[in-house]
Amino acid sequence: MLILAFDTTSEKGGVGIFRDTECLVSVPNEGPANQYSITLFQMVEQALAQAHLELREINLYAAANGPGSFTGIRVGLAAARAWGTAFERKVRGVSVLEAMVNKVRLTSDWAFPILDARRGEFFLGGFHRKPSELSSAARQDYEPADGGWVLKPESLRAFLEERLASGADATCLVRAHDQAAADLRASLPTSLNWQQVEGTLVDSIAGIALREEQSGRPCPDAKLDAYYIRRPDAEVNWKD
């Protein structure tokens, strides 16, 4: 299966083309997140040229649905849906938080991916490890335990302390470029493990989309909608 995966949720996004789990070409983004209305299509064109493919040959479009840049999320999902409709192909939306967990190998009971949400706040997701009999032989699988949160540092600490009270083993995940999230370590419980997520997430997005497609489960409408966690100011301030 040929998969075109892309992440337009942050400046550290990009585009990748995969044949099942094999990466054929990867094009990292080199500009700001608010320019994806132009750069996404340039990167896709470059990736297709390098792979000697056309858009109509892609079997599955996989787009990051958030959280992150409001503009970038909308551009990426709109492009994926448009291509899927035009070529009658499947489309999958994948959260950045899930992609972070999927990117690394973990053994802890809990995984907590953290992203800088700006304004002194942080996106936080909670993922619980599935029972071993439900996980694949090659990896430990995690499933979301909540819909995600936007928290200030003091609330984030209280949130994690509450979940660690039972003695569960937990790992916080931060992206390599996200210094604000990494700096939280000094103020959070010392019992937490920490792991850095390197590079782009397009390989992880493609892998999740492939697994979901192979499972035969339809893609929920919610996954093809923007996963903001918090509403953008334009929607909050909009009046009838």
Phi, psi and omega per residue, in radians:
M1 nan 2.254 3.096
L2 -1.566 2.202 -3.072
I3 -2.120 2.271 2.968
L4 -1.840 1.969 -3.109
A5 -1.997 2.480 3.101
F6 -2.631 2.668 3.141
D7 -2.236 1.991 3.132
T8 -2.032 0.395 -3.048
T9 -1.531 -0.231 3.142
S10 -2.710 2.994 3.128
E11 -1.164 -0.308 3.114
K12 -1.676 0.745 3.110
G13 -1.712 -2.733 -3.136
G14 2.777 -2.996 -3.083
V15 -2.315 2.493 3.073
G16 -2.501 2.559 3.032
I17 -2.021 2.293 -3.048
F18 -2.267 2.501 2.905
R19 -1.811 1.774 -2.940
D20 0.985 -2.021 -3.130
T21 -1.685 -0.049 -3.129
E22 -1.491 2.182 3.110
C23 -1.405 2.090 3.102
L24 -1.514 -0.670 3.125
V25 -2.795 2.535 3.100
S26 -2.344 2.310 -3.128
V27 -2.190 1.819 3.131
P28 -1.302 2.615 3.084
N29 -1.299 2.500 -3.122
E30 -2.189 0.316 -3.133
G31 -2.348 -3.106 3.130
P32 -1.226 2.773 -3.074
A33 -1.213 -0.370 -3.104
N34 -1.470 0.140 3.127
Q35 -1.926 0.178 -3.072
Y36 -1.145 -0.346 3.096
S37 -1.080 -0.343 3.068
I38 -1.877 -0.883 -2.965
T39 -1.254 -0.501 3.118
L40 -1.015 -0.809 -3.073
F41 -1.249 -0.538 3.048
Q42 -1.173 -0.746 3.141
M43 -1.168 -0.712 3.115
V44 -1.099 -0.770 3.114
E45 -1.061 -0.728 3.124
Q46 -1.139 -0.765 -3.125
A47 -1.122 -0.751 3.126
L48 -1.101 -0.714 3.134
A49 -1.109 -0.738 -3.123
Q50 -1.186 -0.559 -3.130
A51 -1.570 -0.041 -3.117
H52 0.991 0.843 -3.127
L53 -2.253 2.898 2.997
E54 -2.073 2.750 -3.119
L55 -0.958 -0.670 -3.081
R56 -1.171 -0.258 3.128
E57 -1.482 -0.238 3.120
I58 -1.218 2.369 3.134
N59 -1.618 -0.488 -3.043
L60 -2.551 2.250 3.068
Y61 -1.807 2.215 -3.099
A62 -2.175 2.073 -3.068
A63 -2.139 2.446 3.005
A64 -1.186 2.288 -3.093
N65 -1.817 0.065 3.091
G66 2.146 -3.107 -0.020
P67 -1.348 2.948 3.127
G68 2.653 -2.540 -3.113
S69 -1.063 2.124 -3.130
F70 -1.032 -0.796 -3.139
T71 -1.130 -0.809 -3.127
G72 -1.060 -0.739 3.131
I73 -1.054 -0.815 -3.105
R74 -1.099 -0.739 3.139
V75 -1.081 -0.832 -3.090
G76 -1.111 -0.798 -3.125
L77 -1.193 -0.676 3.121
A78 -1.102 -0.727 3.128
A79 -1.131 -0.785 -3.130
A80 -1.072 -0.790 -3.136
R81 -1.145 -0.699 -3.133
A82 -1.122 -0.790 3.132
W83 -1.151 -0.705 3.114
G84 -1.064 -0.723 3.126
T85 -1.200 -0.792 -3.074
A86 -1.088 -0.683 -3.055
F87 -1.873 0.097 3.131
E88 0.960 0.914 3.129
R89 -2.054 2.859 3.112
K90 -1.317 2.602 3.113
V91 -2.298 2.381 3.098
R92 -2.254 2.410 3.015
G93 -1.827 2.427 -3.077
V94 -2.318 2.305 3.128
S95 -1.320 2.540 3.099
V96 -1.088 -0.656 -3.130
L97 -1.103 -0.764 3.089
E98 -1.150 -0.665 3.129
A99 -1.113 -0.627 3.092
M100 -1.104 -0.773 -3.136
V101 -1.147 -0.699 -3.113
N102 -1.231 -0.384 -3.030
K103 -1.250 -0.503 -3.023
V104 -2.080 2.851 3.091
R105 -1.648 2.187 -3.100
L106 -2.231 2.734 3.064
T107 -2.273 -0.034 -3.093
S108 -1.285 2.841 3.134
D109 -1.182 -0.626 -3.088
W110 -2.205 2.590 2.992
A111 -2.206 2.290 -3.125
F112 -2.175 1.589 3.050
P113 -1.245 2.415 -3.104
I114 -2.227 2.369 3.099
L115 -2.308 2.498 3.039
D116 -1.159 2.116 3.115
A117 -1.765 0.122 -3.088
R118 1.176 3.118 3.128
R119 0.990 0.435 -3.135
G120 1.295 0.312 -3.135
E121 -2.128 2.905 -3.088
F122 -2.416 2.437 2.972
F123 -1.362 2.415 3.141
L124 -2.423 2.327 3.030
G125 -2.101 2.581 3.081
G126 -1.982 2.195 -3.140
F127 -2.239 2.232 -3.114
H128 -1.826 2.415 3.140
R129 -1.200 2.319 3.100
K130 -1.205 2.692 3.015
P131 -0.979 2.566 -3.041
S132 -0.999 -0.545 -3.110
E133 -1.289 -0.248 3.112
L134 -1.753 -0.139 -3.131
S135 -1.600 2.762 3.100
S136 -1.272 2.822 -3.117
A137 -1.200 -0.473 -3.027
A138 -1.511 -0.266 -3.032
R139 -2.757 2.841 2.993
Q140 -1.593 2.182 -3.098
D141 -1.685 2.560 3.132
Y142 -2.148 2.576 3.095
E143 -2.190 2.560 -3.110
P144 -1.140 2.408 3.124
A145 -1.783 -0.120 -3.136
D146 -2.766 3.112 -3.113
G147 -1.582 0.076 -3.127
G148 1.690 2.737 -3.055
W149 -2.409 2.721 2.921
V150 -2.107 1.990 -2.993
L151 -2.310 2.586 2.952
K152 -1.390 2.782 -3.030
P153 -0.914 -0.730 -3.097
E154 -1.178 -0.651 3.097
S155 -1.247 -0.618 3.113
L156 -1.107 -0.721 3.116
R157 -1.096 -0.794 3.141
A158 -1.096 -0.685 3.118
F159 -1.037 -0.835 -3.099
L160 -1.238 -0.659 3.112
E161 -1.058 -0.695 3.131
E162 -1.096 -0.692 -3.107
R163 -1.373 -0.367 3.102
L164 -1.557 -0.118 -3.050
A165 -1.062 -0.494 -3.119
S166 -1.413 -0.062 -3.132
G167 1.568 0.182 -3.131
A168 -1.166 2.581 3.088
D169 -1.472 2.307 -3.056
A170 -2.434 2.588 3.108
T171 -2.185 2.259 3.001
C172 -1.613 2.386 -3.138
L173 -2.009 2.301 3.064
V174 -2.323 2.585 3.111
R175 -1.341 2.635 -3.002
A176 -1.045 -0.563 -3.092
H177 -1.539 -0.111 -2.985
D178 -1.611 1.419 -3.064
Q179 -1.159 -0.641 -3.132
A180 -1.056 -0.738 3.110
A181 -1.195 -0.700 3.131
A182 -1.100 -0.612 -3.116
D183 -1.177 -0.275 3.112
L184 -1.152 -0.379 -3.032
R185 -0.954 -0.652 -3.090
A186 -1.148 -0.405 -3.059
S187 -1.881 0.004 -3.110
L188 -1.812 2.872 -3.083
P189 -0.917 2.372 -3.084
T190 -1.232 -0.262 3.136
S191 -1.319 -0.194 -3.139
L192 -1.265 2.423 2.933
N193 -1.479 2.716 3.126
W194 -2.283 2.453 3.094
Q195 -2.473 2.372 3.141
Q196 -1.628 2.413 3.126
V197 -1.794 2.002 -3.045
E198 -1.581 2.631 2.964
G199 1.243 -2.927 3.117
T200 -1.373 3.000 -3.108
L201 -1.888 0.142 -3.032
V202 -1.111 -0.598 3.118
D203 -1.161 -0.690 3.119
S204 -1.203 -0.695 3.095
I205 -1.067 -0.783 3.116
A206 -1.096 -0.737 -3.119
G207 -1.122 -0.735 3.113
I208 -1.136 -0.794 -3.139
A209 -1.060 -0.709 3.122
L210 -1.096 -0.828 3.136
R211 -1.043 -0.751 -3.124
E212 -1.162 -0.683 3.124
E213 -1.157 -0.729 -3.137
Q214 -1.195 -0.425 3.122
S215 -1.228 -0.346 -3.125
G216 1.468 -0.025 3.123
R217 -1.341 2.365 3.080
P218 -1.162 2.683 3.107
C219 -1.381 2.109 3.116
P220 -1.066 2.548 3.120
D221 -0.986 -0.605 -3.103
A222 -1.067 -0.533 -3.130
K223 -1.353 -0.218 3.053
L224 -1.765 0.184 3.041
D225 -1.900 2.817 -3.113
A226 -1.155 2.236 3.108
Y227 -1.713 1.363 -3.078
Y228 -1.352 -0.541 -2.908
I229 1.231 -0.891 2.984
R230 -2.022 2.640 -3.108
R231 -1.343 2.514 3.094
P232 -1.186 2.690 -3.113
D233 -0.963 -0.639 -3.110
A234 -1.054 -0.593 3.123
E235 -1.433 -0.658 -3.130
V236 -1.122 -0.693 -3.058
N237 -1.564 -0.090 -3.084
W238 -1.246 2.410 3.138
K239 -2.131 2.600 3.047
D240 -1.109 nan nan
